[in-house]
Amino acid sequence: MNFFRNKKVLITGGTGMIGKALVASLLKDNADITIVSLDDLEKKNKDIEIIKKDLREFSDCLNVCKKKDIVFHLAGVKGSPNMTKKKPASFFVPTITFNTNILEAARRCNVERILYTSSIGVYSPSKVFYEKDLWKTFPSENDKFAGWAKRMGELQAESYKIEYGLSNISIVRPANIYGPYDNFDPENAMVIPSLISKAISSNGTLKVWGDGSPIRDFLYVDDCALGMKLALEKNIKEPVNLGSGIGVSIKKIVDIIIKNLPDKNIKVEWDINKPSGDKIRLMNIDKISSFGFKTSVNIEEGIRRTIKWFKENKKHYLKRYNSFLET
C-alpha cells in the first residue's frame, strides 16, 4: 500500500535541492502536494500547489499547516563553513524562527505526521557520529551557530513528547547532501557543487582549500529524499542519521570530478594555509538501515549525474547568491 497516496502534504523548502527531489518522488506516490515559498514562483505542474508565505511569520505558518496530513519541514539556511563564520546571525536566527513556527503551527493544526530536518552539523567532531552520543557533547566550532539552531528544533520535538504526549515528529540528521539544483556559487557552495563549478570554469588550474585529507559522508539527493519518506512512513520516533555511512576524502572527490571532465586538462593546487574543517565526519547509519534504508547511488555515479545536470543548466545556476534562504 502506498502510504502517501492522496495525503495532503506540505513541504517547506520545497524549491531547494532536497525539496525538488522529494516533490518528484511524492508525485510518483500521487500525494496532494503544497509547497510554501518566500518568492513568487511560476506554477509549472498542475499537481502542485505553490503558496507564497514567510515562515518567519507565525500566522503564515498556521495558514499553510491547516488541513494538512503531513508536513516535511526542510526549510533552512544553507551556506559554506566560511560563510557561516562571516554571517552567523543570517543562519542562526532564521533557522530557529522557521523551526519554532512550523513545528508549533503543525502541532496546533493536529498534523498527523511531521518530518523535521536536522543536520550533521549538530554533532561534535568525531570519527563516527552515533545518534546516542549527541547530547554528551557540543557542536563543532565550524558549525556552532547552525548546529545549535538545529539542536533547538530537536529539543522542541522532545518537549512536545513530554508535555503533550506527542510522538508524531520524525527527525533525520542528513549528511552532506549533493546533486542537481544545488547551490553552485563557487564562493558560497558546499564542497561538491563548489568544486564542480570551479573545475568547469577553470582555465586549467583548480585551487582547493586544505590538503585533501578530510573525510566526509556524502549522500546523493534522491537517496536523501527516499530516507526522509521512509522515516516518516515508519514513524521513526527517535532521531536517525541519514547518510551513506561511507567516508570519502576531499581528494577523491576532486579526482572523480576531474575524471568526469575529460575535455579539460586540470591541474590541482592545494592551499594548505586555508582551513578545511574537521578531519573526519562520518555517520553511523545502522539505525535507519534497520528500517530498510539503502543507498542506490554511489559517489561516482552521483557526481557524474550532478556534473551532467550542471553542464546542461550552467547559465541558470552559476551565479553569486545575494540571499541564502531556501524557503
C-alpha positions as CSV (number, residue, x, y, z in Angstrom):
1,M,0.0,0.0,0.0
2,N,1.3,3.5,-0.9
3,F,1.4,5.4,2.4
4,F,1.5,8.9,0.7
5,R,-1.3,8.3,-1.8
6,N,-3.9,11.2,-1.6
7,K,-2.3,12.5,1.6
8,K,-2.3,16.3,1.9
9,V,1.4,17.0,2.1
10,L,3.1,20.4,2.9
11,I,6.8,20.8,2.1
12,T,8.7,23.8,3.4
13,G,11.9,24.3,1.5
14,G,10.3,22.6,-1.5
15,T,12.1,24.7,-4.0
16,G,15.5,23.8,-2.7
17,M,17.7,20.9,-3.8
18,I,16.3,18.3,-1.4
19,G,12.8,19.7,-1.7
20,K,12.8,19.2,-5.5
21,A,13.9,15.6,-5.2
22,L,11.3,15.0,-2.5
23,V,8.5,16.6,-4.6
24,A,9.4,14.5,-7.6
25,S,9.3,11.3,-5.5
26,L,6.0,12.2,-3.8
27,L,4.4,13.0,-7.2
28,K,5.0,9.4,-8.2
29,D,3.1,8.4,-5.0
30,N,0.1,10.6,-6.1
31,A,0.4,12.7,-3.0
32,D,-1.5,16.1,-2.8
33,I,1.4,18.4,-2.6
34,T,1.7,22.0,-1.4
35,I,4.9,24.0,-1.4
36,V,5.4,27.1,0.6
37,S,7.9,29.7,-0.8
38,L,9.0,33.1,0.1
39,D,9.1,34.1,-3.6
40,D,6.5,34.3,-6.4
41,L,7.0,31.2,-8.4
42,E,5.6,30.2,-11.7
43,K,3.4,27.1,-11.4
44,K,4.7,24.5,-13.9
45,N,2.9,21.4,-12.6
46,K,-0.9,21.3,-12.1
47,D,-0.5,18.7,-9.4
48,I,1.4,21.0,-7.1
49,E,0.1,24.0,-5.2
50,I,2.5,26.8,-4.5
51,I,1.8,29.3,-1.8
52,K,3.8,32.4,-1.1
53,K,4.3,32.8,2.7
54,D,7.0,33.9,5.1
55,L,7.8,31.2,7.6
56,R,9.2,33.9,9.9
57,E,5.6,35.0,10.5
58,F,3.7,32.6,12.7
59,S,0.3,33.4,11.2
60,D,1.6,32.4,7.8
61,C,2.8,29.1,9.3
62,L,-0.7,28.4,10.8
63,N,-2.3,29.1,7.4
64,V,-0.2,26.7,5.5
65,C,-0.5,23.9,8.0
66,K,-4.3,23.9,8.2
67,K,-5.9,20.6,6.9
68,K,-2.6,19.0,6.2
69,D,-1.9,15.3,6.9
70,I,1.9,15.5,6.6
71,V,4.5,18.2,6.9
72,F,8.0,17.8,5.6
73,H,10.0,20.7,7.2
74,L,13.1,21.2,5.1
75,A,13.3,25.0,5.0
76,G,16.6,26.4,6.3
77,V,19.6,28.5,5.5
78,K,22.4,26.9,3.6
79,G,26.0,28.1,3.0
80,S,29.6,27.1,3.2
81,P,31.5,26.9,6.6
82,N,33.3,30.1,5.6
83,M,30.0,31.9,5.0
84,T,28.6,30.8,8.4
85,K,31.6,32.3,10.1
86,K,31.1,35.7,8.3
87,K,27.3,35.9,8.8
88,P,26.3,33.7,11.7
89,A,23.2,35.6,12.6
90,S,21.9,35.2,9.0
91,F,22.0,31.4,9.6
92,F,21.1,31.2,13.3
93,V,18.1,33.5,13.6
94,P,16.0,32.4,10.5
95,T,16.7,28.7,11.2
96,I,15.4,28.9,14.8
97,T,12.4,31.0,13.7
98,F,11.4,28.6,10.9
99,N,11.6,25.6,13.2
100,T,9.8,27.1,16.1
101,N,6.9,28.5,14.0
102,I,6.4,25.4,11.7
103,L,6.5,22.8,14.5
104,E,4.2,24.8,16.7
105,A,1.8,25.5,13.8
106,A,1.7,21.8,12.9
107,R,1.0,20.9,16.5
108,R,-1.9,23.3,16.8
109,C,-3.3,22.1,13.4
110,N,-3.2,18.5,14.5
111,V,-1.0,17.4,11.6
112,E,-0.8,13.6,11.6
113,R,3.0,13.3,11.0
114,I,5.9,15.7,10.7
115,L,9.4,15.3,9.4
116,Y,12.0,17.6,11.0
117,T,15.2,18.0,9.1
118,S,18.1,18.4,11.4
119,S,21.8,18.3,10.3
120,I,25.1,16.6,10.6
121,G,26.2,19.9,12.0
122,V,24.6,19.1,15.3
123,Y,27.5,16.8,16.1
124,S,30.8,17.4,17.8
125,P,33.9,16.3,15.9
126,S,34.3,12.6,16.0
127,K,35.5,9.8,13.7
128,V,31.9,8.4,13.6
129,F,28.7,10.0,14.6
130,Y,26.3,7.9,16.7
131,E,22.8,9.3,17.4
132,K,23.0,8.4,21.1
133,D,26.1,10.5,21.6
134,L,24.7,13.8,20.6
135,W,23.9,15.4,23.9
136,K,27.2,14.3,25.5
137,T,29.0,17.0,23.5
138,F,28.6,20.3,21.8
139,P,28.5,21.1,18.0
140,S,31.8,21.7,16.3
141,E,33.1,25.3,16.3
142,N,32.9,25.1,12.5
143,D,29.1,24.5,12.8
144,K,28.4,26.2,16.1
145,F,25.5,28.6,15.1
146,A,23.7,26.3,12.6
147,G,24.3,23.3,14.8
148,W,22.8,24.8,17.9
149,A,19.8,26.1,15.9
150,K,19.1,22.6,14.6
151,R,19.5,21.2,18.1
152,M,16.9,23.6,19.3
153,G,14.4,22.1,16.8
154,E,15.1,18.6,18.1
155,L,14.6,19.8,21.7
156,Q,11.3,21.4,20.6
157,A,10.1,18.0,19.3
158,E,11.2,16.3,22.6
159,S,9.3,18.9,24.6
160,Y,6.1,18.0,22.8
161,K,6.6,14.4,23.8
162,I,7.0,15.3,27.4
163,E,4.2,17.9,27.7
164,Y,1.6,16.7,25.2
165,G,2.5,13.1,24.8
166,L,3.1,13.6,21.0
167,S,5.4,11.3,19.1
168,N,4.5,12.2,15.6
169,I,7.7,14.1,14.7
170,S,10.4,12.1,13.0
171,I,13.9,13.6,13.0
172,V,16.6,13.0,10.4
173,R,20.1,14.2,10.5
174,P,21.3,14.4,6.9
175,A,25.0,14.1,5.9
176,N,26.5,16.2,3.2
177,I,23.8,16.1,0.5
178,Y,24.6,16.9,-3.1
179,G,23.0,16.7,-6.6
180,P,21.0,18.7,-9.2
181,Y,19.6,22.0,-8.1
182,D,22.3,22.6,-5.5
183,N,23.9,26.0,-4.9
184,F,26.8,26.1,-7.4
185,D,28.1,29.5,-6.4
186,P,31.8,28.8,-6.2
187,E,32.3,31.2,-3.3
188,N,29.4,30.0,-1.1
189,A,28.5,26.5,-2.1
190,M,29.2,23.3,-0.2
191,V,32.2,21.2,-1.2
192,I,31.0,19.1,-4.2
193,P,29.0,21.7,-6.1
194,S,31.7,24.3,-5.4
195,L,34.4,22.1,-6.8
196,I,32.3,21.2,-9.8
197,S,31.6,24.8,-10.6
198,K,35.3,25.8,-10.1
199,A,36.6,22.9,-12.2
200,I,34.2,23.5,-15.1
201,S,35.0,27.3,-15.1
202,S,38.8,26.8,-14.6
203,N,41.4,27.7,-17.2
204,G,43.4,24.6,-16.3
205,T,44.1,25.1,-12.6
206,L,41.7,24.1,-9.8
207,K,42.6,25.7,-6.4
208,V,41.3,23.7,-3.4
209,W,41.5,24.7,0.3
210,G,43.4,22.3,2.5
211,D,45.4,19.2,1.6
212,G,42.5,16.9,0.5
213,S,42.7,14.6,3.5
214,P,39.4,15.5,5.3
215,I,36.8,12.7,5.1
216,R,33.1,13.3,4.7
217,D,29.9,11.3,4.3
218,F,28.1,12.3,1.1
219,L,24.6,11.3,0.1
220,Y,23.0,11.8,-3.3
221,V,19.9,13.9,-3.1
222,D,17.5,11.3,-4.4
223,D,18.6,8.8,-1.7
224,C,18.1,11.6,0.9
225,A,14.5,12.1,-0.2
226,L,13.8,8.4,0.0
227,G,15.3,8.3,3.5
228,M,13.1,11.1,4.6
229,K,10.0,9.4,3.3
230,L,11.0,6.2,5.0
231,A,11.5,7.9,8.4
232,L,8.0,9.5,8.2
233,E,6.2,6.4,6.8
234,K,7.7,4.2,9.5
235,N,7.0,6.9,12.1
236,I,10.5,6.5,13.5
237,K,10.3,8.1,16.9
238,E,14.0,8.7,17.7
239,P,16.4,10.9,15.7
240,V,18.2,9.0,12.9
241,N,21.3,9.7,10.9
242,L,20.7,9.9,7.1
243,G,23.9,9.3,5.1
244,S,25.8,6.8,3.1
245,G,27.9,5.5,6.1
246,I,30.9,5.6,3.7
247,G,33.8,8.0,4.2
248,V,35.2,9.8,1.1
249,S,38.2,12.1,1.1
250,I,38.1,15.5,-0.5
251,K,41.0,14.4,-2.7
252,K,38.9,11.5,-4.0
253,I,36.0,14.0,-4.7
254,V,38.5,16.1,-6.7
255,D,39.8,13.1,-8.6
256,I,36.2,11.9,-9.5
257,I,35.3,15.4,-10.8
258,I,38.4,15.7,-12.9
259,K,37.8,12.2,-14.3
260,N,34.4,13.3,-15.4
261,L,35.7,16.3,-17.3
262,P,38.0,14.6,-19.8
263,D,37.8,17.6,-22.2
264,K,39.7,19.7,-19.6
265,N,43.3,19.3,-18.6
266,I,43.1,20.4,-15.0
267,K,46.0,20.8,-12.5
268,V,45.1,20.8,-8.8
269,E,46.7,23.3,-6.4
270,W,46.2,22.5,-2.7
271,D,46.2,25.6,-0.5
272,I,47.3,24.1,2.8
273,N,47.2,27.5,4.5
274,K,43.4,27.7,4.2
275,P,41.1,25.9,6.7
276,S,39.5,22.7,5.6
277,G,37.2,21.9,8.5
278,D,37.0,18.9,10.7
279,K,39.2,15.9,9.7
280,I,36.5,13.3,9.7
281,R,32.7,13.5,9.7
282,L,31.3,10.0,9.1
283,M,27.8,8.8,10.1
284,N,26.8,5.5,11.5
285,I,23.6,4.6,9.7
286,D,22.7,1.3,11.5
287,K,19.5,2.7,13.0
288,I,17.9,3.9,9.8
289,S,19.2,0.9,7.9
290,S,17.3,-1.4,10.4
291,F,14.1,0.2,8.9
292,G,15.1,-0.8,5.4
293,F,17.1,2.2,4.2
294,K,19.6,1.5,1.4
295,T,21.5,3.9,-0.8
296,S,21.1,3.4,-4.6
297,V,23.6,6.0,-6.0
298,N,27.3,5.7,-5.2
299,I,29.6,8.7,-5.1
300,E,31.0,8.2,-8.6
301,E,27.6,7.9,-10.2
302,G,26.2,10.8,-8.1
303,I,28.9,13.2,-9.1
304,R,28.6,12.1,-12.8
305,R,24.9,12.9,-12.7
306,T,25.5,16.2,-10.9
307,I,28.1,17.3,-13.4
308,K,25.9,16.4,-16.3
309,W,23.0,18.3,-14.8
310,F,25.1,21.4,-14.1
311,K,26.5,21.5,-17.6
312,E,23.0,21.5,-19.0
313,N,21.8,24.2,-16.6
314,K,25.0,26.2,-16.1
315,K,23.7,29.5,-17.3
316,H,20.9,29.5,-14.7
317,Y,22.8,28.3,-11.7
318,L,26.4,29.6,-11.9
319,K,25.8,32.9,-10.1
320,R,26.5,34.6,-6.9
321,Y,23.6,34.5,-4.4
322,N,22.6,37.6,-2.5
323,S,20.4,35.6,-0.2
324,F,20.9,32.1,1.1
325,L,17.4,31.4,2.2
326,E,15.8,28.2,1.0
327,T,12.1,28.5,1.7
